[in-house]
């Protein structure tokens, strides 16, 4: 009797349940079937009951679709962002695949009348969009792999190229990549583990050095006039002419990097992760500078969607318009970072800011830093960190140069968690000053320090340059015959791992007769000493006597 009631309920549905009824009757007549199949029949008939009930609600759905053509909401209450979130199953279809196909053929006309149109997301180009470059028809792509573009990053015209030239360059880059892959596959697996460069790498390095030496020392008069004319004609709507500014090798490397970045942005656009006009801050007004941002920072959406942000250079408060910034600056009493001034020499000062005591300031500092850092993930949890903010003072106040953060209690003895030099102060020696100051604090603490990984690209370059300079200075002043990496580490506060990697990159570490030997390369030392003499008495150095700081206790 329970089976008959279930079959009767299933039969009350629409046409899509006929196969379920027949299958249930066949199962009933088969007396040899085991009792283990009973749950399966019950699931089929229950599913048919639910489907029959949903088919009775179809007229209501049809009427609702006539009044509201917006896409249906997902179970979370949000509009679906892709086709996969839409309910594309027929309301009368069974869970069985064959039954779904038969029912879809019978009810296709009826379903399409009330079903909302499916939206294809990021699969085809939107031809209503246009490239913002004046005079561009949006055809071609800087990578040479796409037929159209919609952003300046992929515009051939902006980069003073044609679509055909981009395609030719793309073919050339693919051939070079294939050659590099073939060469890597030909090398043995163990060869890649050697830290010292191979003979081919050394020859290639010498060739690059010769190419760079042979470049033109400066632009000729005709070339300067051509560059100025291009600048006056197009302004900021075109990329400046780059020919004859540097060597052909470096220019080609730059073009490859541009194409690779453009390809990555195009992939993100196709995947829907970014769109033109998305919530990304393009520029910020910071003091007397207008800075172009490099990466996305999680500012509140109401600020991020503006594209341009106005930031107070003293308290780091962010605002929506220049009028609000002007009113804020008229009443802002801050002229330097909060916290204690622990270092001052000349116009350079360093302030120690506790993330627990000055939480808002440190959070704003992290949000600002993320605009120029790729690997930064800390924004709001700032209480376990100390921030050392470097400033340059004038008659208007102490202007932010850069900063580094440091854990109050680091189990791995990291002396830097995050480090940044503001773009307007880059390539002026302030990055090395921040690094040197972090190691000075490690020396006072009588610890060996190392930066937290991963480092950004610019951060890695700065640290390698600093470690090289520290080791060559130590070698220059060293008068003994036997040298120990442990002694170098204790005197410089640099981690032994970083010392070994730097010595290997300088080819000053060799393994001979079961021992590691440190070679004193006089050519590198003389080259470093010549640069030091040429640099003169620069004020871009840290003076340990100007530090007024004791290690914090119990933080």
C-alpha positions as CSV (number, residue, x, y, z in Angstrom):
1,X,0.0,0.0,0.0
2,X,2.7,2.6,0.7
3,X,4.1,2.0,-2.8
4,X,0.7,2.5,-4.5
5,X,0.3,5.9,-2.6
6,X,3.7,7.0,-3.8
7,X,2.9,6.0,-7.4
8,X,-0.4,7.8,-7.3
9,X,1.2,11.0,-6.0
10,X,3.8,10.8,-8.8
11,X,1.2,10.3,-11.4
12,X,-0.5,13.5,-10.4
13,X,2.4,15.5,-12.0
14,X,2.9,16.6,-15.6
15,X,4.1,14.7,-18.6
16,X,7.6,14.6,-17.2
17,X,6.7,12.0,-14.6
18,X,5.4,9.3,-17.0
19,X,8.8,7.6,-17.1
20,X,8.9,7.6,-13.3
21,X,5.5,5.8,-13.1
22,X,6.5,3.2,-15.6
23,X,9.8,2.5,-13.9
24,X,8.0,2.2,-10.5
25,X,5.5,-0.4,-12.0
26,X,8.4,-2.4,-13.5
27,X,10.1,-2.4,-10.1
28,X,6.9,-3.6,-8.4
29,X,6.4,-6.5,-10.8
30,X,10.0,-7.6,-10.4
31,X,9.7,-9.9,-7.3
32,X,13.3,-11.0,-7.4
33,X,14.6,-7.5,-6.7
34,X,16.2,-7.0,-3.3
35,X,15.0,-4.6,-0.7
36,X,18.1,-2.5,-1.1
37,X,16.5,-0.6,-4.1
38,X,13.6,0.8,-2.1
39,X,15.3,4.0,-1.1
40,X,16.2,4.6,-4.7
41,X,12.5,4.3,-5.8
42,X,11.5,6.6,-3.0
43,X,14.0,9.3,-4.0
44,X,12.7,9.1,-7.6
45,X,9.0,9.4,-6.7
46,X,9.8,12.2,-4.2
47,X,11.8,14.1,-6.8
48,X,8.9,13.7,-9.2
49,X,6.5,15.1,-6.6
50,X,8.6,18.1,-6.0
51,X,8.9,18.7,-9.8
52,X,5.2,18.3,-10.3
53,X,4.6,20.9,-7.6
54,X,7.1,23.3,-9.2
55,X,5.3,22.9,-12.5
56,X,2.1,24.1,-11.0
57,X,3.8,27.3,-10.0
58,X,4.9,28.0,-13.6
59,X,2.1,30.5,-14.5
60,X,3.1,32.6,-11.5
61,X,6.7,32.7,-12.6
62,X,5.6,33.6,-16.1
63,X,3.5,36.5,-14.8
64,X,6.4,37.7,-12.6
65,X,8.8,37.6,-15.6
66,X,6.4,39.8,-17.6
67,X,6.5,42.5,-15.0
68,X,10.2,42.2,-14.1
69,X,12.8,41.3,-16.7
70,X,15.7,41.5,-14.3
71,X,17.8,38.4,-13.8
72,X,16.7,36.1,-11.0
73,X,18.4,36.3,-7.7
74,X,20.7,33.7,-6.4
75,X,20.0,32.0,-3.1
76,X,22.2,34.6,-1.3
77,X,19.9,37.4,-2.6
78,X,22.5,38.9,-5.0
79,X,22.2,39.2,-8.7
80,X,24.0,36.4,-10.5
81,X,27.4,37.4,-11.8
82,X,27.7,34.7,-14.4
83,X,25.7,32.3,-16.5
84,X,26.5,29.4,-14.2
85,X,24.5,31.0,-11.3
86,X,21.2,31.2,-13.3
87,X,18.7,28.4,-13.0
88,X,18.7,27.0,-16.5
89,X,16.9,23.7,-15.7
90,X,13.3,23.2,-16.9
91,X,10.8,23.1,-14.0
92,X,9.3,19.9,-15.4
93,X,12.6,18.0,-15.9
94,X,13.5,14.9,-14.0
95,X,16.8,14.3,-12.3
96,X,17.6,11.6,-14.8
97,X,19.6,12.9,-17.7
98,X,17.7,11.0,-20.5
99,X,14.3,12.3,-19.1
100,X,15.7,15.8,-18.9
101,X,16.6,15.7,-22.6
102,X,13.1,14.4,-23.7
103,X,11.3,16.9,-21.6
104,X,13.5,19.7,-22.8
105,X,12.5,18.9,-26.4
106,X,8.7,18.9,-25.5
107,X,8.7,22.0,-23.3
108,X,11.4,24.2,-25.1
109,X,8.8,26.6,-26.5
110,X,6.9,26.9,-23.2
111,X,10.1,27.4,-21.1
112,X,11.6,30.1,-23.4
113,X,8.5,32.2,-23.1
114,X,9.0,32.9,-19.4
115,X,12.7,32.3,-18.8
116,X,14.9,35.4,-18.6
117,X,17.6,35.8,-21.2
118,X,21.0,34.4,-20.2
119,X,23.8,36.8,-19.9
120,X,27.2,35.9,-21.2
121,X,29.8,37.4,-19.0
122,X,33.3,38.4,-20.4
123,X,33.2,35.9,-23.3
124,X,32.8,38.4,-26.1
125,X,34.0,42.0,-26.7
126,X,31.7,44.9,-25.9
127,X,31.9,46.9,-29.2
128,X,30.3,49.9,-27.5
129,X,33.5,50.4,-25.5
130,X,36.3,52.4,-27.1
131,X,40.0,53.0,-26.3
132,X,40.5,56.3,-24.5
133,X,43.5,57.3,-26.7
134,X,42.4,60.1,-29.1
135,X,42.3,58.9,-32.7
136,X,42.4,55.2,-31.8
137,X,39.8,52.8,-33.4
138,X,40.4,50.1,-30.7
139,X,41.8,47.7,-33.3
140,X,44.9,45.6,-32.5
141,X,46.6,44.9,-29.2
142,X,50.0,45.6,-27.8
143,X,50.5,41.8,-27.3
144,X,49.7,41.1,-30.9
145,X,47.4,38.3,-29.7
146,X,44.0,40.1,-29.7
147,X,42.0,41.8,-32.3
148,X,40.7,44.6,-30.2
149,X,41.6,46.6,-27.0
150,X,39.8,48.9,-24.7
151,X,42.5,50.2,-22.4
152,X,45.6,52.3,-22.8
153,X,47.7,49.4,-21.5
154,X,46.9,47.5,-24.7
155,X,46.7,50.4,-27.2
156,X,49.4,50.1,-30.0
157,X,48.8,53.8,-31.0
158,X,49.5,55.0,-27.4
159,X,52.9,53.1,-27.5
160,X,53.7,54.7,-30.9
161,X,53.3,51.3,-32.7
162,X,50.9,49.9,-35.3
163,X,48.8,46.7,-35.0
164,X,51.0,44.9,-37.6
165,X,54.2,45.9,-35.8
166,X,52.8,44.4,-32.5
167,X,52.0,41.1,-34.3
168,X,55.5,40.9,-35.7
169,X,57.0,41.6,-32.3
170,X,54.7,38.9,-30.8
171,X,56.0,36.3,-33.2
172,X,59.6,37.3,-32.4
173,X,59.0,37.0,-28.7
174,X,57.4,33.6,-29.1
175,X,60.4,32.3,-31.0
176,X,62.7,33.6,-28.3
177,X,60.7,32.0,-25.6
178,X,60.7,28.6,-27.4
179,X,64.5,28.9,-27.7
180,X,64.9,29.6,-24.0
181,X,62.6,26.7,-23.1
182,X,64.5,24.3,-25.4
183,X,67.8,25.5,-23.8
184,X,66.4,24.9,-20.3
185,X,65.3,21.4,-21.2
186,X,68.7,20.5,-22.6
187,X,70.4,21.4,-19.3
188,X,70.6,18.7,-16.7
189,X,68.4,18.9,-13.5
190,X,71.4,19.3,-11.3
191,X,72.9,22.1,-13.3
192,X,70.1,24.4,-12.1
193,X,71.1,24.0,-8.5
194,X,74.5,25.6,-8.9
195,X,74.6,29.1,-7.6
196,X,77.5,30.3,-9.7
197,X,76.6,31.3,-13.3
198,X,77.4,29.0,-16.1
199,X,79.9,29.8,-19.0
200,X,77.0,30.6,-21.3
201,X,75.5,33.0,-18.7
202,X,78.8,34.7,-18.2
203,X,79.3,35.2,-22.0
204,X,75.8,36.5,-22.3
205,X,76.4,38.9,-19.4
206,X,79.6,40.2,-21.2
207,X,77.7,40.6,-24.4
208,X,75.0,42.7,-22.6
209,X,77.7,44.8,-21.0
210,X,79.3,45.5,-24.4
211,X,75.9,46.4,-25.9
212,X,75.2,48.9,-23.1
213,X,78.7,50.4,-23.4
214,X,78.1,51.0,-27.1
215,X,74.9,53.0,-26.6
216,X,74.7,56.7,-27.5
217,X,75.8,59.0,-24.6
218,X,73.0,61.4,-25.3
219,X,70.4,62.6,-27.8
220,X,71.5,64.6,-30.8
221,X,70.0,67.9,-31.7
222,X,67.6,66.5,-34.3
223,X,66.5,63.7,-32.0
224,X,65.8,66.2,-29.2
225,X,63.7,68.3,-31.5
226,X,61.8,65.3,-32.6
227,X,61.1,64.3,-29.0
228,X,60.0,67.8,-28.1
229,X,57.7,68.0,-31.1
230,X,56.1,64.7,-30.2
231,X,55.6,65.8,-26.7
232,X,54.1,69.1,-27.7
233,X,51.8,67.5,-30.3
234,X,50.4,64.6,-28.2
235,X,51.1,65.6,-24.6
236,X,50.1,62.8,-22.2
237,X,47.9,61.0,-24.7
238,X,50.9,59.2,-26.1
239,X,53.9,57.5,-24.7
240,X,57.1,59.5,-25.0
241,X,59.5,58.5,-27.8
242,X,62.0,55.9,-26.3
243,X,64.3,55.4,-29.1
244,X,68.0,56.5,-28.6
245,X,67.4,57.1,-24.9
246,X,68.9,53.8,-23.9
247,X,70.4,50.7,-25.5
248,X,68.4,48.6,-27.9
249,X,68.8,45.7,-25.5
250,X,67.2,47.6,-22.5
251,X,64.5,49.0,-24.8
252,X,63.6,45.6,-26.0
253,X,63.4,44.3,-22.4
254,X,61.1,47.2,-21.5
255,X,58.9,46.4,-24.5
256,X,58.7,42.8,-23.4
257,X,57.7,43.8,-19.9
258,X,55.0,46.1,-21.3
259,X,53.5,43.3,-23.5
260,X,53.6,40.8,-20.6
261,X,51.8,43.2,-18.2
262,X,49.2,44.0,-20.9
263,X,48.6,40.3,-21.5
264,X,48.1,39.8,-17.7
265,X,45.6,42.7,-17.6
266,X,43.8,41.3,-20.6
267,X,43.4,37.9,-18.9
268,X,42.0,39.5,-15.8
269,X,39.6,41.5,-17.9
270,X,38.4,38.4,-19.7
271,X,38.0,36.5,-16.5
272,X,35.9,39.4,-15.1
273,X,38.3,40.1,-12.2
274,X,38.8,43.7,-13.5
275,X,36.8,45.8,-15.8
276,X,37.4,49.2,-17.4
277,X,36.4,51.8,-14.9
278,X,36.5,49.4,-12.0
279,X,37.0,50.4,-8.4
280,X,40.7,51.1,-8.5
281,X,42.3,54.4,-7.4
282,X,44.3,55.7,-10.3
283,X,46.0,58.7,-8.7
284,X,46.3,60.3,-5.3
285,X,47.1,63.9,-4.3
286,X,49.6,63.7,-1.5
287,X,51.1,67.0,-0.4
288,X,52.5,68.9,-3.4
289,X,52.7,65.7,-5.4
290,X,50.3,63.9,-7.6
291,X,51.2,60.2,-7.6
292,X,50.1,57.4,-10.0
293,X,49.2,54.3,-8.1
294,X,50.6,50.8,-9.0
295,X,48.3,48.3,-7.3
296,X,44.9,48.0,-5.8
297,X,44.3,49.0,-2.2
298,X,41.2,48.0,-0.2
299,X,40.0,51.5,0.5
300,X,36.2,51.8,1.2
301,X,34.2,51.4,-2.1
302,X,32.8,54.9,-1.9
303,X,36.3,56.3,-2.1
304,X,37.8,53.7,-4.4
305,X,35.3,54.2,-7.2
306,X,36.2,57.9,-7.5
307,X,39.5,57.0,-9.1
308,X,41.3,59.9,-7.5
309,X,42.0,60.2,-3.8
310,X,43.1,63.2,-1.7
311,X,45.3,62.3,1.3
312,X,46.6,64.5,4.1
313,X,50.4,64.0,4.1
314,X,50.6,64.5,7.9
315,X,47.7,62.5,9.4
316,X,47.1,60.4,6.3
317,X,43.4,60.9,6.3
318,X,41.8,60.2,2.9
319,X,39.1,62.4,1.4
320,X,36.9,62.6,-1.7
321,X,37.6,66.1,-3.1
322,X,40.2,68.9,-3.0
323,X,37.7,71.2,-1.3
324,X,37.4,68.8,1.6
325,X,41.2,68.4,1.7
326,X,41.7,72.2,1.7
327,X,39.3,72.6,4.6
328,X,41.0,69.7,6.5
329,X,44.4,71.2,6.0
330,X,43.2,74.5,7.4
331,X,42.4,72.9,10.7
332,X,44.7,69.8,10.8
333,X,47.1,70.3,13.7
334,X,49.5,67.4,12.8
335,X,52.8,68.4,11.4
336,X,54.7,65.1,12.0
337,X,53.8,61.4,12.6
338,X,52.5,60.4,16.1
339,X,54.8,58.6,18.4
340,X,58.3,59.1,19.6
341,X,61.1,60.7,17.6
342,X,64.0,58.2,18.0
343,X,66.4,59.6,15.4
344,X,67.3,63.0,14.0
345,X,70.2,64.1,11.9
346,X,69.8,67.3,9.8
347,X,66.4,67.3,8.2
348,X,65.9,63.5,8.5
349,X,63.9,62.1,11.4
350,X,62.5,58.7,12.3
351,X,59.4,58.3,14.5
352,X,58.5,55.1,16.3
353,X,54.7,54.6,16.1
354,X,53.0,51.9,18.1
355,X,50.2,50.2,16.2
356,X,48.2,49.7,19.4
357,X,48.4,53.3,20.5
358,X,47.9,55.0,17.1
359,X,45.7,52.4,15.3
360,X,44.0,54.7,12.8
361,X,47.2,56.3,11.6
362,X,48.9,52.9,11.1
363,X,45.9,51.6,9.3
364,X,45.9,54.6,6.9
365,X,49.6,54.1,6.4
366,X,49.1,50.5,5.4
367,X,46.3,51.4,3.0
368,X,48.6,54.0,1.4
369,X,51.5,51.6,1.2
370,X,49.4,49.0,-0.6
371,X,49.0,51.3,-3.5
372,X,52.7,50.8,-4.2
373,X,53.3,47.3,-2.9
374,X,52.2,44.0,-4.5
375,X,52.7,41.5,-1.7
376,X,51.3,43.4,1.2
377,X,48.4,41.7,3.0
378,X,48.3,43.5,6.4
379,X,45.9,46.5,6.5
380,X,43.9,46.6,9.7
381,X,45.5,44.2,12.2
382,X,48.3,46.7,13.2
383,X,48.4,46.3,16.9
384,X,51.2,43.6,17.0
385,X,53.5,45.9,15.0
386,X,55.8,48.9,15.5
387,X,56.1,51.4,12.6
388,X,59.3,53.4,12.0
389,X,58.3,56.4,9.8
390,X,61.1,58.4,8.2
391,X,60.4,62.0,7.4
392,X,62.2,65.0,5.8
393,X,61.5,68.3,7.6
394,X,61.1,71.8,6.2
395,X,59.3,75.0,7.3
396,X,55.9,73.4,6.6
397,X,56.4,70.1,8.6
398,X,57.8,66.6,8.5
399,X,57.0,65.1,5.1
400,X,56.6,61.3,4.8
401,X,59.6,59.7,3.0
402,X,59.0,56.0,3.8
403,X,58.6,53.6,6.6
404,X,59.1,50.0,7.7
405,X,57.1,47.9,10.1
406,X,58.4,45.4,12.6
407,X,56.8,42.8,14.8
408,X,57.0,43.5,18.5
409,X,57.8,39.8,19.2
410,X,59.2,38.0,16.1
411,X,60.0,34.3,16.7
412,X,62.1,34.2,13.5
413,X,64.0,37.4,14.3
414,X,62.5,39.4,11.4
415,X,63.7,43.0,11.7
416,X,61.4,44.2,8.9
417,X,57.8,43.0,8.0
418,X,57.0,45.6,5.4
419,X,59.2,48.4,3.9
420,X,58.3,51.2,1.5
421,X,59.9,54.3,0.1
422,X,57.4,56.8,-1.4
423,X,57.6,57.1,-5.2
424,X,58.7,60.7,-5.1
425,X,61.7,59.8,-2.9
426,X,62.8,56.7,-4.8
427,X,66.3,56.4,-6.3
428,X,67.7,59.0,-3.8
429,X,69.2,56.7,-1.2
430,X,66.4,56.7,1.2
431,X,65.6,53.0,0.7
432,X,69.1,52.0,1.9
433,X,68.8,54.4,4.8
434,X,65.6,52.6,5.9
435,X,67.3,49.2,5.6
436,X,70.4,50.4,7.4
437,X,68.2,51.8,10.2
438,X,66.5,48.5,10.6
439,X,69.8,46.7,11.0
440,X,71.0,49.4,13.4
441,X,68.0,48.6,15.7
442,X,69.0,44.9,15.5
443,X,72.6,45.7,16.6
444,X,71.2,47.7,19.6
445,X,69.0,44.7,20.4
446,X,72.1,42.4,20.0
447,X,70.3,40.3,17.5
448,X,70.7,39.1,13.9
449,X,68.0,40.2,11.6
450,X,66.5,39.5,8.2
451,X,63.5,40.9,6.3
452,X,60.3,38.9,6.1
453,X,59.6,37.1,2.9
454,X,58.4,37.5,0.2
455,X,60.1,40.8,-0.8
456,X,58.7,43.0,-3.5
457,X,60.7,43.4,-6.7
458,X,62.1,46.8,-5.7
459,X,62.6,45.6,-2.2
460,X,64.7,42.6,-3.3
461,X,66.9,44.9,-5.5
462,X,67.4,47.3,-2.6
463,X,68.3,44.5,-0.1
464,X,70.7,42.8,-2.5
465,X,72.5,46.1,-3.1
466,X,72.7,46.8,0.6
467,X,74.1,43.4,1.5
468,X,76.7,43.7,-1.3
469,X,77.8,47.1,0.0
470,X,78.0,45.9,3.6
471,X,80.1,42.8,2.7
472,X,82.5,44.8,0.4
473,X,83.0,47.4,3.1
474,X,83.7,44.7,5.6
475,X,86.2,43.1,3.2
476,X,87.9,46.4,2.6
477,X,88.4,47.0,6.3
478,X,89.3,43.4,7.2
479,X,93.1,42.9,7.7
480,X,93.2,39.3,8.9
481,X,93.9,36.1,7.0
482,X,91.0,33.9,8.1
483,X,87.4,35.2,7.9
484,X,84.3,33.7,9.4
485,X,80.7,34.1,8.2
486,X,79.6,34.0,11.8
487,X,81.9,36.9,12.7
488,X,80.5,38.9,9.7
489,X,77.0,38.2,10.9
490,X,77.7,39.3,14.5
491,X,79.3,42.6,13.4
492,X,76.8,43.5,10.7
493,X,73.6,41.9,12.2
494,X,73.0,40.4,8.8
495,X,71.6,36.8,8.8
496,X,74.2,34.2,7.7
497,X,71.8,32.9,5.0
498,X,71.7,36.4,3.4
499,X,75.5,36.6,3.7
500,X,76.1,33.3,1.9
501,X,73.6,34.1,-0.9
502,X,75.3,37.5,-1.5
503,X,78.8,35.9,-1.5
504,X,77.6,33.3,-4.0
505,X,76.1,36.0,-6.3
506,X,79.4,37.9,-6.2
507,X,81.3,34.6,-6.9
508,X,83.3,35.1,-3.7
509,X,82.4,31.7,-2.2
510,X,83.9,28.4,-3.4
511,X,84.0,24.8,-2.2
512,X,87.5,23.4,-2.3
513,X,88.8,20.2,-0.6
514,X,85.8,19.8,1.6
515,X,85.8,23.4,2.8
516,X,84.0,26.6,1.9
517,X,86.5,29.4,1.1
518,X,85.7,33.1,1.0
519,X,87.6,34.8,-1.8
520,X,88.6,38.4,-1.5
521,X,88.0,39.8,-4.9
522,X,90.0,42.9,-5.1
523,X,88.4,44.1,-8.4
524,X,85.0,44.3,-6.8
525,X,86.4,46.0,-3.7
526,X,88.2,48.6,-5.8
527,X,85.0,49.2,-7.8
528,X,83.0,49.8,-4.7
529,X,85.7,52.1,-3.2
530,X,85.7,54.2,-6.4
531,X,81.9,54.7,-6.2
532,X,82.3,55.7,-2.5
533,X,84.8,58.3,-3.4
534,X,82.7,59.6,-6.2
535,X,79.7,59.8,-4.0
536,X,81.5,61.9,-1.5
537,X,80.1,62.8,1.9
538,X,76.5,62.2,1.3
539,X,73.9,62.9,4.0
540,X,72.0,59.8,2.9
541,X,73.6,57.7,5.6
542,X,72.5,56.7,9.1
543,X,74.6,58.0,12.0
544,X,74.4,55.6,15.0
545,X,75.3,58.4,17.4
546,X,72.0,60.2,16.5
547,X,69.9,57.3,17.6
548,X,68.1,57.8,20.9
549,X,66.3,54.5,21.4
550,X,66.1,51.6,23.8
551,X,64.5,48.3,22.9
552,X,60.8,48.2,24.0
553,X,60.1,45.8,26.9
554,X,56.9,43.9,27.5
555,X,55.1,45.0,24.3
